[in-house]
């Protein structure tokens, strides 16, 4: 899965390829955003887990990154956008995970959030944010959804090597008669997990993790 949300493995194959695709897309969006002095929101896949948005956002130098795991305050986002322009930045790029949630909506279940957005005449949180940020900051703001382009194309060299290693190890386990397991990455090693230990579980971004704190240290706003 490109979402990298499988429990029990450090990384899933497909994730790094999707990061490459999303990063290049955000890089391209930045060019047009800077030429027109705009704020542009780029919606990245990841309904429950924000790994893809986090990594692509950091790699592309997004000024704001919004993740499903960190409910955001829209006032803080608007404040960050205004400050960046006051500091001389030509544009703002906001990487938005498709499952990102307003702090005021965090208590709702997904169906309830969808209902609230439908009542507002909106389909995604990105659309709502683009409208609100534009109104509150007075800066021309646009939103774009990358969509299925993130799932297509040729895999990156990293993912090709990783898939070969995982497949080789899975074949070895099968030859040994060991079933009911999943292959996984642990550090530099390929290992396995028993299915009951990982079934039905997800791997989420920890809001207190080093990578999130380090991103904040270099100026990324998570809306909190």
Secondary structure, DSSP 4 states (H G I P E B T S, - for coil): -TT--BTT-S--TTHHHHHHHHHHHHHHHHHHHHHHT-EEEEEES-SS--HHHHHHHHHTT-SEEE-TTS-B-HHHHHHHHHHHHHTT-S-EEEEEETT--BGGGTTS-HHHHHHHHHHTT-SSHHHHHHHHHHHHH-S-EEEEE-GGGGG-SPPPHHHHHHHHHHHHHHHHHHHTT--SEEEEEETTEEEEEEHHHHTT-B----TTSHHHHHHHHTT-B---
